[in-house]
């Protein structure tokens, strides 16, 4: 198998995650997180939809990581995102991290809203 290093250019990938944290740009962030091409910011969870929408202004698809296991997101949260034309994909946070990085490396317009793995 041939492996090649991925070049993200100036985009910010998710370097890792673990119990209660995400690693972004060499730093561990111990909170729910919004991450996109330009960087990462704390996210207030499902009730913080306005900040998430502002963060995703130039995004086509948002990956919502629901923690260790996939779970349903609140219907009003999904409806608010979709009303703004944002595609929403719900998955576990580990899956959301991996999927985000793959599509980011393809220069897609993606972001992730992640709840930590507990």
Secondary structure, 3 states (H helix, E strand, C coil): CCCCCCCCCCCCCEEEEEECEEEECCEEECCCEEEECCEEEECCCCCCHHHHHHHCCCCCEEEEECCCCCCCCCHHHHHHHHHCCCEEEEECHHHHHHHHHHHHHCCCCEEEEECCEC
